[in-house]
Amino acid sequence: MTETSSTSPKRAAIIVNPAKPVDIDVRGLVAKHCVENGWGEPIWLETTKEDPGVGQAKEALAQGADIVIAAGGDGTVRCVAEVLSGGDTPMGLLPLGTGNLLARNLGMDVTDYDGAMAGALIGTERKIDVVRARRSDPDKDQLFLVMAGMGYDATIMADTNEDLKDKVGWLAYVDAGIRNLPGKPVKATVVIDGKQVVHRGVRSVMVGNCGKVQGGLEIFPEAKIDDGLLDIAVLAPHHGKLGWLSVLAGIIGKGRNKDTAVEYFQGKSVEITLEHKDDYQLDGDHEGQGKHVLMTMEPGALTLRM
């Protein structure tokens, strides 16, 4: 604790996605916890379609916020983290999205809004890894916290029915996944820490910073959010209708068998080059199509309070 608390109270900035349908009074919740913990009036900043959180996070820092709380889904969290990463101001989480993948991977109860708010204001701080993703088509430098991918997994994100997502949550991804099972592989070259490990037709290359995805499915069993390592999964189902069963078996078996339907790797950087453009996603947000990306681990770059 610093001595400044005796002169002026600390202030929290809340960056909220107003498009998220929630059945709680977010403003009331935030105000109550700030009063109860002796914090000043919160700084309230809403995201827009044009700016889903980066500009608001910069504004929060400019206004001297002592903590910046991302109140929304994984997209809002990712944009706020992009600004706070590498700095001293901690980030808090108020999970209001469908996936809330970062919160779930951190073991948070995503239905306990009071616990999340209290944790953000007076909880313990920990440092987590973030991953920098640099594309060259188009030139774009972004950050992610949970998982990114090129191919089938990103196609699922692109093709998920938003209305269905509002009604049934993560099951909407299952619907999109089944609809997109048929499809052609794309030739991929995967280079990890400067060494080529894959050069063949694949359906998806996924890169994880932590293990769990929608529905609690654990894609990366070895992944830890503070181990300084990327976890990479390459999915290449065998031909025929039962091809995806080999992928499922590989995921359940944690890729320990010799089957090449699923291959797991770890490293500090991964470069993925596809023969032609395919879908691309970061933390569940479809980011268009691309055929080249370099992802680099930034260990302990983000401070979380929870």
N, C-alpha and C positions, 0 to 999 in steps of 0.2 A: 504493500500500500504506500502511496506517496503522501507527502504533506499537503499537496495542493487541495486535497479533499476538504481541508478546513476553510479554504478561501472560497472556491467555487465548486459546486457539485459536478460530478462526472456526468457526461452526456452520451447516450447511446443513439446511433443512427439506425433507423429501420428502413431497409430497402425492400419494398413489398411489390409483388406482382399483382396488380388489381384485377387481372383477368382470371386468377385462380378462384373457382367457387369454393368458399369455405363457410362452415356453419358456426364460426366463432367470431366474436367481436375483437378483431386483432388490435385495434386502437385502444380499446378498453383494457385488454390484457396487458399490453405494453405499458400503458399509463399506470396501472395498478402496481406492477412490479417495480417500476422506476420509483414511485412514491414509497413503497414498502422498504426499498433498499437504499433510500436517501440519494437517488440520482436525480439530476435535473430534468427539465422537460425534454422528451425525445425529439430527435430530428427525423421528420417523416419524409421519405422520398419514394415516389412511385416510378416503376419501370414503364416503358412504352414499347411498342412493337419495333420502333426505330432504334431504341436504346434499351436493351434488356437488362441493364445493370451496371455497365462499365462507367458511364458518365455519372450515374448516381453515387457510385462508390468513390469516385474522385471528388465529387461535391461534398460527401460526408467527411473525407479527410481534410478538405479545404475549410470546413466548418469546425474542425478540431474535435471530431468524435473520438471518444475513448474506446469505443467498440463499434464495429459495423455488423449489424445482424441481417443476414439474408433470410427474408420471409417469403418463401416461394418454393419452387421445385428445383431440380438439379441444374436447370439452365440459369436461374437467378444466382444460385450458389456459385456456379462456375464463373459467371461474369464478375461477381464481387471478389472472388478469390484472385482473379486475374490482376486486379488493382492492388489488393492487399499483400499478395505474395512477394516475399523479399523485404517487406517492411516490418515495423514494430507493432502496428495496430492489430489487435486480435479480431477474428471473425467469430460471430455467434450464428447458430442455426435455429430457425423456427420453421420446421418442415411443413409446408402447405401444398406440396405437389402430389403427383400420382406415384412416382417412383421413390423419391426421397432416398436415393441410393447411397449417398455419402452418409446421411444420418443413420441409415440401417447398418451400414458397414462399421460404423463407429459404436454400434450397440445401443443407439438411442431408441426410446419408446416414441414412435412418431405420432402417437395419439395423445401424449402427455405434453400439452402446450405450456402448462404452468411450469413443469419441470424444465422444459427447453428454455423458457424465458429466464427463470431463476439461474439456470446454469450459465447462460450467456452473460449475465450481470455479475454473478458472484462465484461462478464455478472455477474449476482448475484449468490451467492452460497447458496445452501440449502442442508440439510441433509435428506437422505431417508433411509427407512428400507431395510435390505436384509434378505434373509432366508437361513440358513445353512441346507443342506440335507445330512444326513449320512446314507449310505446304509450298509447292512451287507452281501450282496450277489450279487456281490463281495463287499469287503470292499472299500468304496469310500466316500470321503467327498467333497461335491461340494456346490456351492452357486447359488441361482437364485434370479431374481429381479421381474419377472412378474408373472409367473405361472408354476406349475409343476403338473404332474398327473401320475396315474397308471391306465392302462386299455384302454378303447375305445379311449380316446383323444390322448393317446400316440401311439396307433395303427395307427391313422390318420397321425401323423407325420412320422411314419415309412413307410407308404404306399403312401405318396404323390409323384407324378411323378415330378422329378426335372426339366425336359424339359418343362412340362406344367406350372410349377411354374414360370419359366423364361418368359413364354409367357403371362400368364393370372394372375400372382400374387396370391393373397390369394384365388381366386376361385379354384385353384388346391386342396386346403384343402377340399372344399365342395365336389369335385369329390371323394376324398379318403373317406370322411365321409359317403357318400351315399353307396359306395361300401362295407363299413365295418359295415353297420347297422345290418345285421344279425350276430349273435354271441352269445356265451354262457356267462352267468354271472359267476363271480368267488366269492367264499365266502370271505368276507373281515371283518377284525376286525379293527375298527378305535377308537383310544384312544386320547382324547383331554385334555391337561393339567392334565394327569393322570387318567381321567375318561372315561370308555368305553361308546361310544355313538352309535356305529353301530356294529352289528355282524350278517351279512346276505349276500345273493348273490347280487352283484352289477355289473354294467358294467364299472364304472369309479369312481375314487376318485380324485378330482382336488383340488389343494391348491393354493390360489391366494394371491399375495402381492398387486396387483392392479386389476382393474375390467375388462378392455376391452381386447378382443382377436381379432383374424383375422376378417376382414370385419366390425369392429366396434361393434360386438356383445358384450353386457355387461353380462358376466357370474356372476360377483360378484358385485352387485349393491351397497353394503355397503363398499366395499374395498377402503382404502386410503393408499397411499404409505408411509405415515409417522404417522400412528396411533398406531404402535407397536402391531398390531394384524394380525394374519393369518385368511383368509377367506377360509372355506372348503365347497365344494359342493360334495354330494354323489349322483350319477345318477344310478337309478335302474328302467329301463322301465318295465312296466307291460308286461305280455306275450301277444303274438299275434302281428299281423301286425301293429296295431295302438298304440302299446306300447310306441313308441318314441314320439307320440303326447302328452302323459301325461308328458313326460320330458320337451318338448317344452313349454307346458302350465305352468309347474312349474317354468321354467326359466323366462318366460314373466311375470308371476305373482310374481316373486321374492321369490318363495318358501313359500308364506304366507298361502297357503291353507294346508289342513291336509293331502294331498296326499303324499305318501312316494316315489313317482317317483323321486323327487328332494328334498333333505334335505340340509339346510344350517346351518353351525356352525361357531363360531369364537373362537380363543384361541391363546395362545402364543407358544404352541407346539402341534404337531400332530404326532402320530405314526400309520403307516398303515402296517398291516400284511395280506397278501393274502394266500389263501390255496395252490395255485400253482403260478409259475412265470407268469408274464404278462408284457406287454410293459410299458416302463417308459420314461418320457420326462421331460426336464427342459427348460423352455423358448423357446419351439418349437423345440428343438433338441432331437431327439430320442437317448436315452442313453442305449439301449439294453433292457434286461428284468431283472426283480427282483421280490422278494415277500416281502421284508421288507425295510422300510425307516422311519427314525425319522427326522422330520423337525422342526427347532427351529428358532423363530424370533430373529433377532439382530437389535434392534431399532436404527435408526439414525446412522448406521455404515458407510455409504458411503456419501461422499461430492460430490455434482454435481455442475458444474458451467454452466449456460445456460441463 
